[in-house]
Amino acid sequence: MMLGLKLLLFLVIMVLIAIFTSQNSAPITINFFTYEFPDVSVAVIIFGSVLVGFIGGLIPASIRIVFLKHRLQRLEDYYELKERANYNRKPPSDILK
């Protein structure tokens, strides 16, 4: 349910960005330090900014996912070893009475 809601929100934001970009497609000149980029469309700038933001959020999230998968695997291994150790152990004598 939550995944569907997030996907819907993502799609709505992308549509709004597409509408905004199409309505603001006039060419402008960009000055970056000593460089000058004449007649660059605002749509290209907006698309590039969204792309950089998306990648900037994707990289830390991916690192976190890999870390959590590794941690989960370590915990699963730990509990599997613990379960095997308890399986081979004889029950205490007071339980058998």
C-alpha positions in Angstrom: 0.0 0.0 0.0 2.7 2.5 1.0 4.8 1.6 -2.1 1.8 2.4 -4.3 1.3 5.7 -2.6 5.0 6.6 -3.0 4.9 5.7 -6.7 1.8 7.8 -7.2 3.4 10.8 -5.5 6.5 10.4 -7.5 4.5 10.3 -10.8 2.5 13.4 -9.8 5.7 15.3 -9.0 7.3 14.2 -12.4 4.2 15.4 -14.3 4.3 18.7 -12.5 7.9 19.1 -13.3 7.2 18.2 -17.0 4.4 20.8 -17.1 6.6 23.5 -15.5 9.5 22.6 -17.8 7.4 22.8 -21.0 5.9 26.2 -20.0 9.4 27.6 -19.2 11.4 26.6 -22.2 12.9 30.0 -23.2 16.6 30.1 -24.0 18.8 31.9 -21.5 22.6 32.5 -21.1 24.3 30.8 -18.2 27.4 32.2 -16.7 29.4 29.8 -14.5 32.6 31.3 -13.1 34.5 32.3 -16.3 32.5 30.0 -18.6 29.5 31.2 -20.6 26.8 29.0 -22.1 24.7 31.0 -24.5 21.1 30.0 -25.5 20.5 27.1 -23.1 16.9 26.1 -22.7 15.5 26.4 -19.2 14.0 23.0 -19.7 17.5 21.5 -20.0 18.5 23.2 -16.8 15.5 22.0 -14.9 15.9 18.4 -16.3 19.5 18.4 -15.3 18.8 19.7 -11.8 16.1 17.1 -11.3 18.5 14.4 -12.6 21.3 15.5 -10.3 18.9 15.6 -7.3 17.6 12.2 -8.1 21.1 10.7 -8.4 22.2 12.6 -5.3 19.4 10.9 -3.3 19.8 7.5 -4.9 23.5 7.0 -4.1 23.1 7.4 -0.2 19.9 5.3 -0.3 21.7 2.6 -2.2 24.6 2.6 0.2 22.2 2.3 3.2 20.3 -0.6 1.5 23.6 -2.5 1.0 24.6 -1.8 4.6 21.3 -3.1 5.9 21.3 -6.2 3.7 24.8 -7.0 5.0 23.6 -6.5 8.6 20.6 -8.7 8.1 22.7 -11.5 6.6 25.0 -11.3 9.6 22.0 -11.5 12.0 20.5 -14.4 10.1 23.8 -16.3 10.3 24.1 -15.5 14.0 20.6 -16.9 14.8 21.1 -19.9 12.6 24.3 -20.8 14.5 22.6 -20.2 17.8 19.7 -22.4 16.8 22.0 -25.2 15.7 23.8 -25.0 19.0 20.6 -25.2 21.0 19.3 -28.0 18.8 22.3 -30.3 19.6 22.1 -29.5 23.3 20.3 -31.9 25.6 17.4 -30.4 27.5 18.0 -29.7 31.2 17.1 -32.6 33.5 14.4 -30.7 35.5 12.3 -30.4 32.3 12.3 -34.1 31.8 10.7 -34.8 35.2 
